[in-house]
Structure formats: C-alpha cells, structure tokens
C-alpha cells in the first residue's frame, strides 16, 4: 500500500508537475519575446515560475481540501486535457484561445478523428494518464482548516508581492496577453471555455425591450453610422492637431465637428454606449435592433468584435465581404464600403440604417491597419513594443491610420452625396481613445477614474445632405455617446417614447 503524504506535499508535487510537463511552451515564448535585457529577462522568468508554482499549489490545495474525491477527479481530468493541449501546441503550433475552444466544441467526431494518431495516444498516456492516475491513487492526509487558511493566505501574499515587483512589465504582458494566455495550462482552456459560455449566454440574453415606435414619413433616407476603433480626438486635424491628418474631411462642406467623450475606454462598453438610449449596466434594446424592429432596413458590417448582441437579419463580417469582393483586401476597412452604394440603391424600404464597425486605429500593430499608400508619415513602428523605444515612430504609424480613416469617411460622404433620390447622413464616433506613450502609458483600457483624457476624448463627426436636418443652436460644450441613439431616431423619422429630445443634436423633425 502506498505511503500517505500530506496535502501540502501532494499540492507541491502537482504544482511542480504542471509547471514542468505542460508549461514549457509558455516559458519558451516569454524567453524569446521579452524585450528586457538578460537580467530583466531572468528576473521575469523567475517571477513567473514563482507565481505559477504558488498559484497552482493554492488551487490544488483548495480543490482537494474542499472537494476530496471529486477534487481528485477534477485534477485527473485536467491532466488529460493539459496533455492534449500541449500536444497540439507542439504539433500544430496552435494557441488555446477563444477561437480554438469554439472550434473544439463545434468540431464533429468525423473531423476530430483525423487528429488521432499513435503519437497523440502516447502523449496522452505519458503526460496525461500517468499524472491522472497519481492524482487519483496517491493517499493524502487532508489536514485541518487552519492549515488551509495559512497556506492560502501565504500564497496570495507571495503572488501579490511578485506581481508588484514586476509592475514595469505590465505593458509587455498586456501586449502579449493573447499568446501568454493561450500557452498557460490549465488556465488557457479553463478561462476561454468560461469566456465562450459567457459569450453564448450574452448572445441569448434578453434585451429590455423599448416601447414601440413608428416611422412618421415616407421620405427615402439612409443613415450610415461609422463606429471608429481607438480613434482619439487629439490626432485629428479637425480638432486642431498640427499634422494634416484630415486633408479630405477638412474640405467637406456640411461636415459638423462636435466635442465628445466616451463612456468607457474599451470596445465592448464604448460600443454599447453608442448604441443604447441611456447609460446603464442593463442591456436595453440597441439602436440597430430597435430600428430593425420598427421596420427600418438595417445592415451591420464589421471588421471588429466586442459589440453587444446584434439581432438583425444582415450581419456581415469582413471575411465574408472578402469572399463576395475578392478584389478588395479584407484586412483593411475599405472592404466595409465595397458594394455599399448598390446595397443602398437595391433596398426595398424607404428608411435604411447602415452600421460600419471599423478597426482602423486598433493597436498594437497600427502599421498593419492601412494600405501602404497611406503611409504618409515615416518611419513607422511596427508595433507598440517597438514604439516604446521611439515614440515618434509610433505616432507616425497611428497618424497614418487617421489619414486612412479620413479617406474612408470622405469616400463615404462623396458616395452618399451622389444619392439624389434620398436624404442621407453620415455619423462617425469612436468607441474610445488611445494612449501613445504619454506618461509611459500605451493603448487603452484603463479605468475611467485613472484614464488620461486621450483615452476618452473622441471624435464625433456628422455630415448630412443639403436641406435634410438642421442642428440645434444650443448644445452642451461636450457631448456623450448616447446622443447617437436619439439623433439617429430623428434622422430616420422614428417617433418613439424611447426618444429623448435632450440627447438629440438636431432640431425636432
């Protein structure tokens, strides 16, 4: 009979085994991609080893102490999944990210069976089954609750201390979070499975329905709402920026420029605020969903992600547009404009709402977001990590994305102005802003109470065809994203109890 060991010893063994058997790819990635010097790289690797050992120790101890035999079964299952994950990482160079997890759950057996091979079974036996049997069969003395408290508190203290000592690596980790998270076992598939379940739940989430409204006239109207990504006001020539980043928009007649701020510094919340009638943690019926239900012809085209649930008939991603228009590069936002004139002219309805959800200024690889003919400002940093060493190069790349945005919006306005048979309007507003190295802060996502103004001061541009709508003479000096919902209802002549004239930039219809 096997000799019993303490839960402390058992947790140490499981934690060390998890580190050595399943996380070599993680540490290899850190070693190859860290931008620190040799000393800094060794310190970062050592810190990550400590955090992983302590975190896995704490979780093993908790699972075994609380769940006993069920905990053993969970650890055994994790060992098998860990072995499978590492096998696919080594063999197929995959990352265990959200997309991978979605593919796993959507793969049929006939497709999955093609991956079965003797090397997979060997890996599962050596790196999965044997550790699983150890977790199931090794006798363990559980110990007392007091020990649980001491070990967990000590573990948390060590983790917090090591994280604080590596605070200067926050930017590097945030830039590589997808890769790091996709290689870290068992956290990669656990976290992404939870994300997938949450995403599926959100898709099925019932919106708080808004009161019914009605379209009050039969005038032909098209409204194009462009939701910008990470476009900050500070780098728009229209707002006084020293560079000529808006050479085309600055010449557009009837273009109105508003001061505005975002409600958040990340895409999901910022996009929700643009589409909802009021600032709320609840999910109210969103603008495209509501307009669609009221009888408007609604189309959503996107090269981005992270929007709240959109319930309309025509939701098209850039990859699909790339299949329809193979002559256009699907990885640039120009694909969102392809065929748009024909789409509008072929509509059987009088009222049309087009939403274009772009990704033009999203980091960290700004230089990949525009065609090379728009690389006006040179040299450019390939990514934020390179831009840390030369901020001017990073700003050059970012400003080129604004030049490309200028081209897209001006082209859209020109197209709409040629539609003589209908009223038309274009609204551009960003989900949030962006940091470009000010005070050594990059990209976005800081809490609003800590975020610098460049992360929430955003462009808000409006163009309307002649004699369509007039603007209110008195508006707040700074607008918020919720003005979009009510202003678009006005443009589409939707009369509704959900409409709030105080959040409308136009005079009443």
RODO-2510 file (C-alpha; in nm, 4 decimals, decimal comma):
residues 509
     n   res          X          Y          Z
     1     x     0,0000     0,0000     0,0000
     2     x     0,1240     0,3460    -0,0890
     3     x     0,2503     0,5647     0,1904
     4     x     0,0287     0,8644     0,2631
     5     x     0,1668     1,2132     0,2177
     6     x     0,0402     1,5465     0,3449
     7     x    -0,1854     1,7637     0,1311
     8     x     0,0934     2,0229     0,1352
     9     x     0,3384     1,7767    -0,0233
    10     x     0,0774     1,6498    -0,2698
    11     x    -0,0060     2,0067    -0,3815
    12     x     0,3647     2,0857    -0,4247
    13     x     0,4146     1,7780    -0,6437
    14     x     0,1095     1,8506    -0,8597
    15     x     0,2105     2,2151    -0,8975
    16     x     0,5684     2,1272    -0,9962
    17     x     0,4459     1,8601    -1,2381
    18     x     0,2060     2,1076    -1,4009
    19     x     0,4913     2,3522    -1,4482
    20     x     0,7381     2,1046    -1,5969
    21     x     0,5041     1,8881    -1,8037
    22     x     0,2655     2,1430    -1,9534
    23     x     0,4138     2,4915    -1,9488
    24     x     0,7487     2,4764    -2,1271
    25     x     0,5917     2,6433    -2,4376
    26     x     0,4772     2,9313    -2,2156
    27     x     0,8237     2,9967    -2,0772
    28     x     0,9841     2,9495    -2,4181
    29     x     0,7583     3,2226    -2,5557
    30     x     0,8470     3,4590    -2,2698
    31     x     1,2197     3,3950    -2,3159
    32     x     1,2046     3,4522    -2,6924
    33     x     0,9805     3,7595    -2,6928
    34     x     1,0683     3,9560    -2,3812
    35     x     1,2167     4,2982    -2,4597
    36     x     1,4076     4,3142    -2,1302
    37     x     1,7856     4,2770    -2,1005
    38     x     1,9354     3,9476    -1,9853
    39     x     1,8999     4,0312    -1,6168
    40     x     1,5467     4,1577    -1,6571
    41     x     1,4501     3,8543    -1,8607
    42     x     1,5847     3,6147    -1,5969
    43     x     1,4006     3,8073    -1,3255
    44     x     1,0742     3,7987    -1,5240
    45     x     1,1049     3,4259    -1,5921
    46     x     1,1874     3,3549    -1,2286
    47     x     0,8916     3,5635    -1,1162
    48     x     0,6549     3,3796    -1,3490
    49     x     0,7856     3,0447    -1,2221
    50     x     0,7143     3,1527    -0,8640
    51     x     0,3667     3,2828    -0,9489
    52     x     0,2756     2,9670    -1,1400
    53     x     0,4039     2,7326    -0,8727
    54     x     0,2301     2,9182    -0,5931
    55     x    -0,0965     2,9675    -0,7833
    56     x    -0,1216     2,6041    -0,8889
    57     x    -0,0276     2,4949    -0,5366
    58     x    -0,3051     2,7069    -0,3879
    59     x    -0,5686     2,5873    -0,6338
    60     x    -0,4700     2,2221    -0,5885
    61     x    -0,4849     2,2577    -0,2114
    62     x    -0,8270     2,4257    -0,2276
    63     x    -0,9761     2,1742    -0,4709
    64     x    -0,8533     1,8734    -0,2713
    65     x    -0,9462     2,0167     0,0682
    66     x    -1,2976     2,1192    -0,0309
    67     x    -1,3966     1,8507    -0,2829
    68     x    -1,1907     1,5474    -0,1731
    69     x    -1,2606     1,2649    -0,4220
    70     x    -1,4319     1,4973    -0,6671
    71     x    -1,1219     1,7145    -0,6455
    72     x    -0,9048     1,4152    -0,7397
    73     x    -1,1245     1,3514    -1,0435
    74     x    -1,1017     1,7155    -1,1499
    75     x    -0,7213     1,7096    -1,1243
    76     x    -0,7102     1,3857    -1,3238
    77     x    -0,9275     1,5329    -1,5993
    78     x    -0,7129     1,8470    -1,6073
    79     x    -0,4031     1,6308    -1,6513
    80     x    -0,5523     1,4638    -1,9578
    81     x    -0,6660     1,7923    -2,1099
    82     x    -0,3290     1,9536    -2,0320
    83     x    -0,1504     1,6739    -2,2151
    84     x    -0,3819     1,7090    -2,5149
    85     x    -0,3374     2,0873    -2,5230
    86     x     0,0416     2,0693    -2,5085
    87     x     0,0474     1,8033    -2,7781
    88     x    -0,1469     2,0294    -3,0159
    89     x     0,0690     2,3284    -2,9243
    90     x     0,3865     2,1369    -3,0095
    91     x     0,2488     1,9554    -3,3126
    92     x     0,0300     2,2185    -3,4778
    93     x     0,1637     2,5412    -3,3223
    94     x    -0,1836     2,6352    -3,2003
    95     x    -0,2786     2,8797    -2,9276
    96     x    -0,5511     2,7630    -2,6896
    97     x    -0,7527     3,0834    -2,7288
    98     x    -1,1249     3,1537    -2,7547
    99     x    -1,1356     3,0649    -3,1235
   100     x    -0,9651     2,7306    -3,0578
   101     x    -1,2140     2,6451    -2,7836
   102     x    -1,5076     2,7410    -3,0067
   103     x    -1,3648     2,5175    -3,2807
   104     x    -1,3279     2,2294    -3,0359
   105     x    -1,6934     2,2498    -2,9344
   106     x    -1,8086     2,2906    -3,2946
   107     x    -1,5977     2,0068    -3,4410
   108     x    -1,7718     1,6863    -3,5399
   109     x    -1,6273     1,3487    -3,4441
   110     x    -1,5595     1,2688    -3,8102
   111     x    -1,3370     1,5761    -3,8297
   112     x    -1,1719     1,5321    -3,4890
   113     x    -1,0855     1,1684    -3,5557
   114     x    -0,8412     1,2850    -3,8222
   115     x    -0,6136     1,4091    -3,5445
   116     x    -0,5958     1,0705    -3,3729
   117     x    -0,2525     0,9129    -3,4089
   118     x    -0,0167     0,6911    -3,2127
   119     x     0,1868     0,9964    -3,1114
   120     x    -0,1243     1,1585    -2,9640
   121     x    -0,2117     0,8426    -2,7709
   122     x     0,1472     0,8122    -2,6494
   123     x     0,1451     1,1738    -2,5315
   124     x    -0,1865     1,1191    -2,3546
   125     x    -0,0561     0,8084    -2,1757
   126     x     0,2785     0,9530    -2,0664
   127     x     0,1823     1,3123    -1,9941
   128     x    -0,1874     1,2695    -1,9181
   129     x    -0,2842     0,9254    -1,7931
   130     x     0,0126     0,8633    -1,5615
   131     x    -0,0225     1,2010    -1,3811
   132     x    -0,4001     1,1430    -1,3696
   133     x    -0,3509     0,8044    -1,2010
   134     x    -0,1181     0,9652    -0,9498
   135     x    -0,3840     1,2244    -0,8641
   136     x    -0,6471     0,9531    -0,8264
   137     x    -0,4481     0,6924    -0,6310
   138     x    -0,1948     0,8716    -0,4122
   139     x    -0,3138     0,8586    -0,0468
   140     x    -0,3296     1,2092     0,1009
   141     x    -0,3707     1,3336     0,4580
   142     x    -0,6002     1,6333     0,4139
   143     x    -0,5136     1,8182     0,7357
   144     x    -0,7020     2,0912     0,9203
   145     x    -0,8817     2,4038     0,8107
   146     x    -0,6277     2,6212     0,9929
   147     x    -0,3556     2,4930     0,7609
   148     x    -0,5729     2,5760     0,4613
   149     x    -0,6042     2,9353     0,5785
   150     x    -0,2332     2,9745     0,6432
   151     x    -0,1239     2,8258     0,3096
   152     x    -0,3797     3,0171     0,1005
   153     x    -0,3066     3,3484     0,2715
   154     x     0,0671     3,2950     0,2300
   155     x     0,0191     3,2037    -0,1361
   156     x    -0,1820     3,5165    -0,2065
   157     x     0,0763     3,7294    -0,0296
   158     x     0,3609     3,5844    -0,2370
   159     x     0,1695     3,6308    -0,5632
   160     x     0,0849     3,9949    -0,4857
   161     x     0,4448     4,0700    -0,3860
   162     x     0,5912     3,9176    -0,7028
   163     x     0,3352     4,0953    -0,9230
   164     x     0,4246     4,4303    -0,7653
   165     x     0,7944     4,3654    -0,8211
   166     x     0,7193     4,3148    -1,1919
   167     x     0,4858     4,6114    -1,2350
   168     x     0,7135     4,7544    -1,5045
   169     x     0,6307     4,4507    -1,7213
   170     x     0,2578     4,5317    -1,7296
   171     x     0,2709     4,6812    -2,0789
   172     x     0,4652     4,3883    -2,2251
   173     x     0,2273     4,1371    -2,0675
   174     x    -0,0805     4,3287    -2,1896
   175     x     0,0600     4,3372    -2,5439
   176     x     0,1214     3,9610    -2,5401
   177     x    -0,1766     3,8579    -2,3272
   178     x    -0,3389     3,6512    -2,6035
   179     x    -0,0248     3,4467    -2,6682
   180     x     0,0623     3,4099    -2,2998
   181     x    -0,2924     3,3151    -2,2077
   182     x    -0,3081     3,0668    -2,4943
   183     x     0,0035     2,8815    -2,3727
   184     x    -0,0616     2,8770    -1,9980
   185     x    -0,2034     2,5441    -1,8783
   186     x    -0,4588     2,4711    -1,7435
   187     x    -0,5706     2,8341    -1,7343
   188     x    -0,5844     2,8780    -2,1125
   189     x    -0,8705     2,6397    -2,1836
   190     x    -1,0421     2,6950    -1,8466
   191     x    -1,0605     3,0732    -1,8923
   192     x    -1,1505     3,0555    -2,2617
   193     x    -1,4186     2,7934    -2,2028
   194     x    -1,5740     3,0266    -1,9472
   195     x    -1,5443     3,3122    -2,1999
   196     x    -1,7146     3,1029    -2,4652
   197     x    -2,0009     3,0067    -2,2332
   198     x    -2,0373     3,3695    -2,1271
   199     x    -2,0362     3,4835    -2,4898
   200     x    -2,3031     3,2324    -2,5824
   201     x    -2,5073     3,3459    -2,2831
   202     x    -2,4736     3,7090    -2,3913
   203     x    -2,5913     3,6213    -2,7404
   204     x    -2,9055     3,4721    -2,5910
   205     x    -2,9505     3,7498    -2,3366
   206     x    -3,2937     3,9053    -2,3494
   207     x    -3,2788     4,2770    -2,4074
   208     x    -3,5038     4,5132    -2,2177
   209     x    -3,7443     4,5961    -2,4966
   210     x    -3,8093     4,9632    -2,5637
   211     x    -4,1632     5,0945    -2,6194
   212     x    -4,2912     5,0551    -2,9727
   213     x    -4,2433     5,3470    -3,2068
   214     x    -4,3425     5,4256    -3,5632
   215     x    -4,1944     5,5755    -3,8781
   216     x    -4,3776     5,9012    -3,9417
   217     x    -4,2992     5,9748    -4,3073
   218     x    -4,2159     5,8005    -4,6328
   219     x    -3,9153     6,0100    -4,7327
   220     x    -3,6294     5,7960    -4,8581
   221     x    -3,3468     5,8208    -4,6061
   222     x    -3,0166     5,6450    -4,5444
   223     x    -2,8092     5,6914    -4,2298
   224     x    -2,4592     5,5448    -4,2114
   225     x    -2,3196     5,5179    -3,8588
   226     x    -1,9450     5,4545    -3,8525
   227     x    -1,8137     5,3316    -3,5179
   228     x    -1,4432     5,4071    -3,5054
   229     x    -1,1916     5,1991    -3,3129
   230     x    -0,9367     5,3663    -3,0817
   231     x    -0,9604     5,6951    -3,2722
   232     x    -0,8594     5,9762    -3,0404
   233     x    -0,9608     6,3382    -3,0932
   234     x    -0,6098     6,4669    -3,0234
   235     x    -0,4745     6,3400    -3,3574
   236     x    -0,7491     6,4756    -3,5810
   237     x    -0,6596     6,7880    -3,7779
   238     x    -1,0284     6,8848    -3,7487
   239     x    -0,9711     6,9314    -3,3750
   240     x    -0,6589     7,1404    -3,4159
   241     x    -0,3895     6,8752    -3,4491
   242     x    -0,0733     7,0194    -3,6048
   243     x    -0,0496     6,7498    -3,8731
   244     x    -0,2629     6,7362    -4,1849
   245     x    -0,4359     6,4109    -4,0875
   246     x    -0,7729     6,5168    -4,2346
   247     x    -0,6884     6,6598    -4,5790
   248     x    -1,0143     6,5359    -4,7314
   249     x    -1,2636     6,5793    -4,4482
   250     x    -1,1414     6,9334    -4,3862
   251     x    -1,2698     7,0203    -4,7362
   252     x    -1,6104     6,8555    -4,6951
   253     x    -1,8970     7,1012    -4,6866
   254     x    -2,1700     7,0466    -4,4272
   255     x    -1,9365     6,8448    -4,2026
   256     x    -2,0074     6,9253    -3,8387
   257     x    -1,7456     6,8636    -3,5702
   258     x    -1,8508     6,8091    -3,2077
   259     x    -1,6516     6,7792    -2,8884
   260     x    -1,7281     6,4441    -2,7277
   261     x    -1,6162     6,1921    -2,4666
   262     x    -1,6615     5,8179    -2,4442
   263     x    -1,8317     5,6404    -2,1559
   264     x    -1,5535     5,3823    -2,1280
   265     x    -1,2022     5,3059    -2,2505
   266     x    -1,2625     4,9636    -2,4065
   267     x    -1,4578     4,8445    -2,7075
   268     x    -1,7431     4,6453    -2,5545
   269     x    -1,8613     4,9179    -2,3179
   270     x    -1,7885     5,2010    -2,5615
   271     x    -1,9838     5,0381    -2,8439
   272     x    -2,2735     4,9582    -2,6122
   273     x    -2,2874     5,3228    -2,5017
   274     x    -2,3037     5,4381    -2,8643
   275     x    -2,5970     5,2094    -2,9386
   276     x    -2,8031     5,2319    -2,6201
   277     x    -3,0588     5,5002    -2,5271
   278     x    -2,9111     5,5751    -2,1855
   279     x    -2,6114     5,4942    -1,9712
   280     x    -2,6957     5,1732    -1,7870
   281     x    -2,5465     4,8473    -1,6692
   282     x    -2,8615     4,6806    -1,8024
   283     x    -2,8953     4,5718    -2,1635
   284     x    -3,1597     4,7871    -2,3279
   285     x    -3,2677     4,7284    -2,6852
   286     x    -2,9887     4,8642    -2,9009
   287     x    -3,0233     5,1104    -3,1869
   288     x    -2,9876     4,8638    -3,4802
   289     x    -3,2135     4,6093    -3,3098
   290     x    -3,4787     4,8700    -3,2306
   291     x    -3,4685     5,0329    -3,5743
   292     x    -3,4926     4,6889    -3,7358
   293     x    -3,7960     4,6038    -3,5242
   294     x    -3,9583     4,9333    -3,6224
   295     x    -3,9309     4,8430    -3,9910
   296     x    -3,6007     5,0028    -4,0920
   297     x    -3,3717     4,8178    -4,3340
   298     x    -3,0631     4,7607    -4,1147
   299     x    -2,7237     4,6244    -4,2159
   300     x    -2,4202     4,5761    -3,9910
   301     x    -2,0750     4,5413    -4,1484
   302     x    -1,7776     4,4793    -3,9244
   303     x    -1,4049     4,4146    -3,9201
   304     x    -1,4100     4,4350    -3,5406
   305     x    -1,5566     4,2460    -3,2475
   306     x    -1,6783     4,3056    -2,8939
   307     x    -2,0121     4,4654    -2,9716
   308     x    -2,3168     4,3727    -2,7602
   309     x    -2,5723     4,1317    -2,9117
   310     x    -2,6962     4,2477    -3,2517
   311     x    -3,0296     4,0964    -3,3593
   312     x    -3,0845     4,1824    -3,7254
   313     x    -3,1046     3,9830    -4,0466
   314     x    -2,7934     4,1242    -4,2154
   315     x    -2,4762     4,0988    -4,0065
   316     x    -2,1659     4,0673    -4,2265
   317     x    -1,8037     4,0293    -4,1147
   318     x    -1,5089     4,1425    -4,3251
   319     x    -1,4085     3,7839    -4,4104
   320     x    -1,7491     3,7279    -4,5698
   321     x    -1,7213     4,0559    -4,7596
   322     x    -1,3799     3,9395    -4,8762
   323     x    -1,5437     3,6320    -5,0301
   324     x    -1,8018     3,8496    -5,2046
   325     x    -1,5444     4,1036    -5,3245
   326     x    -1,2183     3,9090    -5,3698
   327     x    -1,0502     4,2036    -5,5448
   328     x    -1,0554     4,4024    -5,2177
   329     x    -0,8178     4,3312    -4,9270
   330     x    -1,0448     4,2095    -4,6479
   331     x    -0,7966     4,3089    -4,3771
   332     x    -0,8368     4,6825    -4,4428
   333     x    -1,1551     4,8669    -4,3537
   334     x    -1,2076     4,9717    -4,7137
   335     x    -1,3792     4,6354    -4,7570
   336     x    -1,6692     4,7680    -4,5472
   337     x    -1,7516     5,0256    -4,8172
   338     x    -1,7379     4,7777    -5,1039
   339     x    -2,0733     4,7466    -5,2807
   340     x    -2,2385     4,9818    -5,0318
   341     x    -2,3916     5,2095    -5,2986
   342     x    -2,5555     4,9103    -5,4690
   343     x    -2,6732     4,7797    -5,1319
   344     x    -2,8475     5,1100    -5,0565
   345     x    -2,9982     5,1527    -5,4006
   346     x    -3,1391     4,7989    -5,4036
   347     x    -3,3185     4,8359    -5,0701
   348     x    -3,6955     4,7861    -5,0911
   349     x    -3,7513     5,0152    -4,7902
   350     x    -3,7567     5,3912    -4,7540
   351     x    -3,5541     5,4002    -4,4317
   352     x    -3,2063     5,2455    -4,4217
   353     x    -2,9542     5,2258    -4,1368
   354     x    -2,6031     5,1029    -4,2143
   355     x    -2,3590     5,0466    -3,9272
   356     x    -1,9881     5,0106    -4,0099
   357     x    -1,7843     4,8842    -3,7140
   358     x    -1,4225     4,9524    -3,8073
   359     x    -1,0875     4,8520    -3,6563
   360     x    -0,8622     5,1070    -3,8294
   361     x    -0,6723     5,2534    -3,5333
   362     x    -0,6564     4,9492    -3,3070
   363     x    -0,3140     4,8686    -3,1663
   364     x    -0,0661     4,7364    -3,1044
   365     x     0,0135     4,6952    -3,4762
   366     x    -0,1045     5,0280    -3,6156
   367     x     0,1180     4,9943    -3,9230
   368     x    -0,0822     4,6898    -4,0354
   369     x    -0,4138     4,8746    -4,0384
   370     x    -0,3820     5,0715    -4,3603
   371     x    -0,2644     5,0171    -4,7202
   372     x     0,0940     5,1252    -4,7784
   373     x    -0,0087     5,4179    -4,9998
   374     x    -0,1430     5,5813    -4,6834
   375     x     0,1934     5,5600    -4,5071
   376     x     0,2447     5,9364    -4,5264
   377     x     0,4374     5,9752    -4,2021
   378     x     0,7626     5,7786    -4,1808
   379     x     0,9401     5,5930    -4,0346
   380     x     0,6832     5,3861    -3,8503
   381     x     0,6995     5,1485    -3,5564
   382     x     0,5689     4,8049    -3,6446
   383     x     0,4005     4,7726    -3,3074
   384     x     0,3695     4,9335    -2,9654
   385     x     0,6604     4,7343    -2,8294
   386     x     0,8920     4,8834    -3,0926
   387     x     0,7243     5,2195    -3,0428
   388     x     0,8250     5,2248    -2,6756
   389     x     1,1800     5,2857    -2,7915
   390     x     1,0802     5,5560    -3,0402
   391     x     0,7516     5,7297    -2,9645
   392     x     0,7694     5,9427    -3,2796
   393     x     0,7642     5,6315    -3,4964
   394     x     0,4624     5,5015    -3,3066
   395     x     0,2780     5,8319    -3,3544
   396     x     0,3655     5,8207    -3,7255
   397     x     0,2011     5,4803    -3,7616
   398     x    -0,1038     5,5905    -3,5637
   399     x    -0,1410     5,9129    -3,7627
   400     x    -0,1367     5,7092    -4,0819
   401     x    -0,4431     5,5218    -3,9521
   402     x    -0,6176     5,8568    -3,9084
   403     x    -0,5242     5,9533    -4,2659
   404     x    -0,6800     5,6259    -4,3807
   405     x    -0,9906     5,6973    -4,1722
   406     x    -1,0062     6,0388    -4,3381
   407     x    -1,0029     5,8715    -4,6795
   408     x    -1,2731     5,6199    -4,5855
   409     x    -1,5096     5,8777    -4,4366
   410     x    -1,4618     6,1252    -4,7202
   411     x    -1,5233     5,8495    -4,9773
   412     x    -1,8386     5,7534    -4,7902
   413     x    -1,9622     6,1146    -4,7858
   414     x    -1,8926     6,1502    -5,1581
   415     x    -2,0896     5,8369    -5,2304
   416     x    -2,3855     5,9476    -5,0169
   417     x    -2,3881     6,2935    -5,1726
   418     x    -2,4447     6,1332    -5,5123
   419     x    -2,7663     5,9631    -5,3989
   420     x    -3,0050     6,2236    -5,5372
   421     x    -3,3163     6,0195    -5,4676
   422     x    -3,2881     6,0182    -5,0878
   423     x    -3,1813     6,2133    -4,7822
   424     x    -2,8553     6,0902    -4,6358
   425     x    -2,6384     6,1323    -4,3290
   426     x    -2,3037     6,0031    -4,2054
   427     x    -2,2087     5,9935    -3,8382
   428     x    -1,8617     5,8965    -3,7190
   429     x    -1,7886     5,8434    -3,3497
   430     x    -1,5164     5,6415    -3,1789
   431     x    -1,5687     5,3798    -2,9098
   432     x    -1,2799     5,5256    -2,7064
   433     x    -0,9448     5,6997    -2,7458
   434     x    -0,5860     5,5787    -2,7253
   435     x    -0,2639     5,6447    -2,5354
   436     x     0,0532     5,6785    -2,7436
   437     x     0,3221     5,6863    -2,4769
   438     x     0,2132     5,9891    -2,2779
   439     x     0,3422     5,9320    -1,9238
   440     x     0,4612     5,5912    -2,0500
   441     x     0,1027     5,4713    -2,0998
   442     x     0,0070     5,2921    -2,4210
   443     x    -0,3134     5,1786    -2,5928
   444     x    -0,6326     5,1893    -2,3824
   445     x    -0,8426     5,0131    -2,1202
   446     x    -0,7527     5,1981    -1,8012
   447     x    -1,0436     5,2529    -1,5598
   448     x    -1,2168     5,5828    -1,6328
   449     x    -1,1116     5,7314    -1,2993
   450     x    -0,7450     5,6663    -1,3876
   451     x    -0,7522     5,7045    -1,7651
   452     x    -0,5783     6,0031    -1,9272
   453     x    -0,8046     6,2218    -2,1380
   454     x    -0,6603     6,0893    -2,4657
   455     x    -0,8299     5,7581    -2,3827
   456     x    -1,1778     5,9120    -2,3613
   457     x    -1,1730     6,2315    -2,5699
   458     x    -1,3070     6,1141    -2,9050
   459     x    -1,4046     6,2497    -3,2474
   460     x    -1,7739     6,2986    -3,3218
   461     x    -1,8318     6,3996    -3,6857
   462     x    -2,1657     6,4463    -3,8623
   463     x    -2,2468     6,5118    -4,2291
   464     x    -2,5946     6,5475    -4,3768
   465     x    -2,7149     6,6054    -4,7289
   466     x    -2,8457     6,9525    -4,8073
   467     x    -3,1858     7,0561    -4,6668
   468     x    -3,2147     6,7377    -4,4623
   469     x    -3,1836     6,8387    -4,0963
   470     x    -3,0763     7,1464    -3,9047
   471     x    -2,8698     7,1420    -3,5887
   472     x    -2,9763     7,2776    -3,2542
   473     x    -2,8291     7,6152    -3,1794
   474     x    -2,7737     7,5267    -2,8154
   475     x    -2,5964     7,2063    -2,7205
   476     x    -2,3625     7,1152    -2,4326
   477     x    -1,9999     7,2010    -2,4981
   478     x    -1,9101     6,8312    -2,4774
   479     x    -2,1422     6,5553    -2,5964
   480     x    -2,1537     6,1927    -2,4904
   481     x    -2,2031     5,8776    -2,6907
   482     x    -2,5745     5,8418    -2,6061
   483     x    -2,6544     6,1306    -2,8399
   484     x    -2,6188     5,8838    -3,1256
   485     x    -2,9306     5,6798    -3,0418
   486     x    -3,1718     5,9732    -3,0241
   487     x    -3,0189     6,1689    -3,3133
   488     x    -3,0480     5,8667    -3,5426
   489     x    -3,4125     5,8158    -3,4424
   490     x    -3,4705     6,1749    -3,5540
   491     x    -3,2914     6,1192    -3,8856
   492     x    -3,4990     5,8072    -3,9527
   493     x    -3,8227     5,9862    -3,8529
   494     x    -3,8977     5,7306    -3,5816
   495     x    -4,1437     5,8656    -3,3270
   496     x    -4,0998     5,6762    -3,0018
   497     x    -4,1463     5,7071    -2,6249
   498     x    -3,7808     5,5979    -2,6081
   499     x    -3,6723     5,9182    -2,7837
   500     x    -3,5230     6,1915    -2,5646
   501     x    -3,5007     6,5303    -2,7351
   502     x    -3,2374     6,6423    -2,4835
   503     x    -2,9950     6,3908    -2,6374
   504     x    -3,0630     6,4875    -2,9983
   505     x    -2,8211     6,7132    -3,1864
   506     x    -3,0885     6,8030    -3,4433
   507     x    -3,3952     7,0211    -3,4220
   508     x    -3,7198     6,8297    -3,3926
   509     x    -3,8425     6,6860    -3,7215
***
